[in-house]
């Protein structure tokens, strides 16, 4: 279950009942249309491909129809509109692998660690997710499969159910911030035409002068690698969150045994 960003689109803004029917396959299936091979799955997959390639702003029923070589009206036989299609896309990209090894070595810490890395990879594959407000998601089978799998792995933490859910939300919230920072950096490089190294090199003369002024003694005393590219800030932050949870779990366990 991914929390997402607070951007240009909002999940759950369409016909909720119809969206749930489509997600769970409980609604009436459309009669065969004039376009051979056109299915709801193809429509959703094509929509994801368009969003991955051109961003969520490029998504429209007309655009998806053009990609599929059909008329926009043909799509409405399968999905009511763009809002419902977005919710189907969100659930689609959250499909969970059956490979248990992806959640680590079996302990709750390795499971949350794997969740953090997998969620970052998800946003890297589908950066448009950061432009979707998912504060009120429509929960489909893939989203619930992922949540079920993760809760099962972290249940041994011995926390209350709300605390277990909060641990997942904590990891996902951290990842959203890190993913957005990475996305903004890439967008800045594309729009400016300057690499990150070129951008900071352009500031070097002014910054060196500032450091020699005596006004910033703490900054001037930092090691040369402080702002270097080799330090993994994402991994450092993720491990510190997990360290904090480990301390909390240990205290809870000690309190129960006492």
Secondary structure, 3 states (H helix, E strand, C coil): CCCCECCCEECCCCCHHHHHHHHHCCCCCCCCCCCCCCCHHHHHHHHHHHHHHHCHHHCCHHHHHHHHCCCHHHHCCCCCCHHHHHHHHHHHCCCCCCCHHHHCCCCHHHHHHHHHHHHHHHHHHCHHHHHEECCCCCCCHHHHHHHHHHHHHHHHHCCCHHHHHHHHHHHHHHHHHHHHHHHHHHHHHHHHCCCHHHHHHHHHHHHHHHHHCCCCHHHHCCCCCCCCCCCCHHHHHHHHHHHHHHHHHHHHHHHHHC
